């Protein structure tokens, strides 16, 4: 639930005449500054791409639970959340990059039945990345 101060900040930004899309509004209500929020999906897509590069380059086997691997999956979970609010135009600009990062991640991981631990009761189809572990 958004904090009162974030709601007030959003009201002030709107009162100053700023046009905000649904993603920008969501990010501000989650505590981002207007400047951060106005960057939209880009930081989240980049964060996931960097995480995938790290996973690809890693020489550590991540069978089972690993706090480090769980941390590496966090960017995809955050991307999943912001995608719910992304305007179609912005999503279209980033779609190929997201698909490429997801495909690269799938190439270096295998599907399993036990999820990573950072979301409570994830659904396998919806949160597919949490049900993948690093290949040996």
C-alpha positions as CSV (number, residue, x, y, z in Angstrom):
1,X,0.0,0.0,0.0
2,X,1.4,3.4,-0.9
3,X,2.5,5.7,1.9
4,X,0.7,8.9,2.5
5,X,3.7,11.0,1.6
6,X,3.9,9.2,-1.8
7,X,0.3,9.9,-2.5
8,X,0.8,13.6,-1.6
9,X,3.9,13.8,-3.8
10,X,1.9,12.3,-6.7
11,X,-0.9,14.9,-6.1
12,X,1.6,17.7,-6.2
13,X,3.2,16.5,-9.4
14,X,-0.2,16.2,-11.1
15,X,-1.1,19.7,-9.7
16,X,2.0,21.1,-11.4
17,X,0.6,19.9,-14.8
18,X,2.7,16.8,-15.3
19,X,1.1,14.2,-17.6
20,X,1.7,10.8,-16.0
21,X,1.1,7.4,-17.5
22,X,0.0,4.4,-15.3
23,X,3.6,3.2,-14.9
24,X,4.9,6.5,-13.7
25,X,2.0,6.9,-11.3
26,X,2.6,3.4,-9.9
27,X,6.4,4.0,-9.5
28,X,5.8,7.3,-7.7
29,X,3.3,5.6,-5.3
30,X,6.0,3.0,-4.7
31,X,8.4,5.7,-3.5
32,X,10.3,6.6,-6.7
33,X,11.0,10.2,-7.4
34,X,9.4,11.7,-10.5
35,X,12.8,11.7,-12.3
36,X,13.2,8.0,-11.5
37,X,9.7,7.1,-12.4
38,X,9.8,8.9,-15.7
39,X,12.5,6.6,-16.9
40,X,9.8,3.9,-17.2
41,X,10.7,0.3,-18.0
42,X,14.2,1.0,-19.1
43,X,15.9,0.6,-15.7
44,X,14.0,-2.6,-15.0
45,X,14.8,-4.1,-18.4
46,X,18.5,-3.2,-18.1
47,X,18.6,-4.6,-14.6
48,X,17.2,-7.9,-15.8
49,X,19.6,-8.0,-18.7
50,X,22.6,-7.4,-16.4
51,X,21.4,-10.1,-14.0
52,X,21.1,-12.6,-16.9
53,X,24.6,-11.7,-18.0
54,X,25.9,-12.4,-14.5
55,X,24.0,-15.8,-14.4
56,X,25.4,-16.7,-17.8
57,X,29.0,-15.9,-16.7
58,X,28.7,-17.5,-13.3
59,X,30.7,-20.7,-12.8
60,X,28.8,-21.5,-9.6
61,X,26.3,-24.3,-9.7
62,X,23.0,-23.1,-8.2
63,X,21.2,-26.4,-7.7
64,X,18.7,-25.9,-4.9
65,X,18.3,-22.7,-2.9
66,X,21.0,-20.1,-3.0
67,X,20.6,-16.6,-1.6
68,X,22.9,-15.2,-4.3
69,X,20.8,-16.8,-7.1
70,X,17.6,-15.7,-5.4
71,X,19.0,-12.2,-5.5
72,X,19.8,-12.6,-9.2
73,X,16.2,-13.4,-9.9
74,X,14.9,-10.4,-8.1
75,X,15.2,-8.1,-11.1
76,X,12.8,-10.3,-13.1
77,X,10.3,-10.3,-10.3
78,X,10.5,-6.5,-10.2
79,X,10.1,-6.3,-14.0
80,X,7.1,-8.6,-13.8
81,X,5.5,-6.1,-11.4
82,X,6.1,-3.0,-13.4
83,X,5.0,-4.7,-16.7
84,X,1.5,-4.8,-15.2
85,X,1.4,-0.9,-15.4
86,X,3.4,-0.3,-18.6
87,X,1.7,1.5,-21.4
88,X,1.5,-0.6,-24.6
89,X,3.8,1.8,-26.5
90,X,6.5,1.5,-23.9
91,X,6.1,-2.2,-23.7
92,X,6.4,-2.5,-27.5
93,X,9.8,-0.6,-27.3
94,X,11.2,-3.0,-24.7
95,X,9.5,-6.3,-25.7
96,X,12.3,-7.7,-27.8
97,X,14.9,-7.0,-25.2
98,X,12.8,-8.7,-22.5
99,X,12.3,-11.7,-24.7
100,X,16.0,-11.9,-25.5
101,X,17.0,-11.7,-21.8
102,X,14.3,-14.3,-20.9
103,X,15.5,-16.6,-23.7
104,X,19.2,-16.3,-22.6
105,X,18.2,-17.0,-19.0
106,X,16.3,-20.1,-20.1
107,X,19.3,-21.3,-22.1
108,X,21.5,-21.5,-19.0
109,X,18.8,-22.8,-16.6
110,X,16.6,-25.8,-16.3
111,X,13.0,-26.0,-15.2
112,X,12.2,-27.5,-11.8
113,X,9.3,-27.9,-9.4
114,X,10.8,-26.0,-6.4
115,X,10.7,-22.2,-6.6
116,X,13.2,-19.7,-5.5
117,X,12.2,-18.3,-2.1
118,X,11.7,-14.6,-2.6
119,X,8.0,-14.6,-3.4
120,X,5.5,-16.4,-1.2
121,X,3.6,-19.1,-3.0
122,X,4.5,-18.2,-6.5
123,X,2.4,-19.7,-9.3
124,X,4.6,-21.7,-11.7
125,X,3.1,-20.6,-15.0
126,X,3.0,-16.9,-14.0
127,X,6.4,-16.8,-12.2
128,X,8.2,-19.2,-14.4
129,X,11.7,-17.7,-13.7
130,X,11.4,-18.7,-10.1
131,X,11.1,-22.4,-11.0
132,X,14.4,-22.5,-12.9
133,X,17.8,-23.3,-11.6
134,X,21.3,-23.0,-13.1
135,X,22.4,-25.9,-15.3
136,X,25.3,-28.0,-14.0
